[in-house]
Amino acid sequence: MATRVHGMRTARDGSDGGMPALATWLAALAAVAALALWMKPERIQRDVERRAQSALADAGFAWATAAARGRDVVIWGRAPEAA
């Protein structure tokens, strides 16, 4: 059941019929999109590459190379022959 408050139709739960709620959702979506653009995927990929390369070196696999491509990390290299 809806009531009128100052000429504006509102529901009993305090919402105002949906339009401002839609505007709030659109503003939140715009904020998330701006944050994603600000974070720059390239920066994240470089960080992941650096961490993967460091982990490989710490584990004794300094001969291996790591490269981040999107959500994937590709590792390659030639392992030294066993003595």
Secondary structure, DSSP 8 states (H G I E B T S, - for coil): -EEEETTEEEETTS--SSHHHHHHHHHHHHHHHHHHHHH-HHHHHHHHHHHHHHHHHHTT-TTEEEEEETTEEEEEE------
